[in-house]
Amino acid sequence: MGPKVTDILERALATFAQAFLSVIVVTDLSSTEGAATAGLAAVVSLLKSIVATRTGDGSPSIVS
């Protein structure tokens, strides 16, 4: 995998972990619902990173 793909996947995985832990700690949702919510957040992160690579300087970050 190229460095851009690795960076995008790392961002999506980090987003999933952060969202999953937040949902489990803050709410009383089941782990399945928490995983689904975190999965959606990871997909949004993945899509944002893909769009960002096609604009700006080509990195997965929108602000760079």
C-alpha positions in Angstrom: 0.0 0.0 0.0 1.1 3.5 -0.7 1.6 6.1 2.0 -1.7 7.9 1.1 -3.7 4.7 1.5 -2.0 3.9 4.8 -2.7 7.4 6.1 -6.3 7.2 5.0 -6.8 3.8 6.7 -5.0 5.0 9.8 -7.4 8.0 10.1 -10.5 5.9 9.5 -9.4 3.3 12.1 -8.6 6.0 14.7 -12.0 7.6 14.0 -13.7 4.2 14.5 -11.9 3.6 17.8 -12.6 7.1 19.1 -16.3 7.0 18.2 -16.8 3.5 19.5 -15.2 4.3 22.9 -17.2 7.6 23.1 -20.5 5.9 22.4 -19.9 3.1 24.8 -18.6 5.4 27.6 -21.1 8.2 27.2 -24.3 6.3 26.3 -25.9 3.0 27.2 -26.1 1.7 23.6 -25.3 -1.9 23.1 -21.9 -2.8 21.6 -23.6 -3.6 18.3 -25.2 -0.1 18.1 -21.9 1.4 19.2 -20.0 -0.4 16.5 -22.5 0.6 13.9 -22.3 4.3 14.9 -18.5 4.1 15.0 -18.5 2.4 11.6 -20.5 5.2 10.1 -18.1 7.7 11.6 -15.2 5.8 10.1 -16.8 5.7 6.6 -17.4 9.5 6.8 -13.7 9.9 7.7 -12.6 7.6 4.9 -14.7 9.6 2.3 -13.5 12.9 3.6 -9.9 11.8 3.3 -10.5 10.5 -0.2 -12.0 13.8 -1.3 -9.2 15.7 0.4 -6.5 13.8 -1.6 -8.2 15.0 -4.8 -8.0 18.7 -3.7 -5.4 21.0 -2.2 -1.9 19.5 -1.9 -3.1 15.9 -2.4 -2.8 14.8 1.3 -5.7 13.2 3.2 -5.9 16.4 5.3 -8.4 19.1 4.2 -6.4 21.9 5.9 -3.0 21.2 4.4 
